[in-house]
Amino acid sequence: MFMSFPLKEWVLANIIPHGSCSRGDPEWPIRFVVLCWLLWKRRSGLLLDAGYVDRGDLVAHGLKLAAEFIEGMKGAGVETFAEPPLEAVAALLHDLSGL
């Protein structure tokens, strides 16, 4: 299923807790968003920072950050994650429409 959708639909399927890419894992959207953020940071560092140094395994680092975030939320009493706000999803899909 990886990237078998057009980009907008693929992103949406990954950020909705019960989307088709989560495969029943309600924490998948958190992992997906953290990994996308780290990919963006790495890309920006490579393009914009002449002194940028790649610091290792992005996926392992992203999964660790996501796990820390999820555990922190659970420690604060948040056991489930809500659907993303429709306005935010609409804005994201609009931003992706040019890709």
C-alpha positions in Angstrom: 0.0 0.0 0.0 3.0 2.3 0.4 2.4 5.1 -2.0 -0.2 3.3 -4.0 -2.4 6.3 -3.5 -2.0 9.8 -5.0 0.1 11.9 -2.5 -2.9 13.7 -0.9 -4.8 10.5 -0.3 -1.7 8.7 1.0 -1.0 11.4 3.6 -4.6 11.5 4.7 -4.7 7.7 5.0 -1.7 7.9 7.3 -2.8 10.7 9.6 -6.3 9.5 10.4 -6.1 7.1 13.4 -8.3 4.5 11.7 -7.2 5.2 8.1 -6.3 2.4 5.8 -2.6 2.7 6.4 -2.8 2.4 10.2 -3.7 -1.3 10.1 -5.5 -1.0 13.4 -2.6 0.8 15.2 -4.1 3.9 16.7 -0.6 5.3 17.3 0.5 5.0 13.7 -0.5 8.6 12.8 1.9 9.9 15.5 4.8 7.8 14.2 4.0 8.9 10.6 3.9 12.6 11.5 7.1 12.4 13.5 8.9 10.6 10.6 7.6 13.1 8.1 8.8 16.0 10.3 12.3 14.4 10.6 12.5 13.9 6.9 11.6 17.5 6.4 14.2 18.6 8.9 16.9 16.5 7.3 16.0 17.7 3.8 16.1 21.3 5.0 19.4 20.8 6.8 20.9 19.3 3.7 19.7 22.1 1.4 20.1 25.1 3.7 22.9 24.4 6.1 26.3 24.1 4.7 27.6 22.6 8.0 24.8 20.0 8.3 25.9 16.6 9.4 23.7 13.6 9.0 23.3 12.1 12.5 22.3 8.5 11.8 19.3 6.4 11.4 16.3 8.7 10.9 13.7 5.9 11.2 15.1 4.6 14.5 15.4 8.1 15.9 11.8 9.0 14.7 10.3 5.9 16.2 12.1 6.6 19.5 10.8 10.2 19.5 7.3 9.0 18.7 7.4 6.4 21.5 8.5 9.1 24.0 5.7 11.4 22.9 3.1 8.6 23.1 4.3 7.6 26.6 4.3 11.2 27.7 0.7 11.6 26.5 -0.3 8.4 28.2 1.4 9.5 31.4 -0.7 12.7 31.2 -3.8 10.5 31.0 -4.4 10.7 27.2 -5.0 7.1 26.1 -6.5 7.7 22.7 -5.7 10.2 20.0 -8.5 12.2 18.4 -9.0 12.6 14.7 -7.0 15.6 13.4 -9.1 18.8 13.1 -10.8 19.0 9.7 -9.5 22.5 9.2 -5.9 21.3 9.6 -6.5 18.4 7.2 -8.1 20.7 4.6 -5.1 23.1 4.9 -2.6 20.2 4.5 -4.4 18.8 1.5 -4.5 22.3 0.0 -0.8 22.7 0.5 -0.1 19.4 -1.1 -2.3 20.1 -4.1 0.7 21.8 -5.8 2.9 18.7 -5.5 
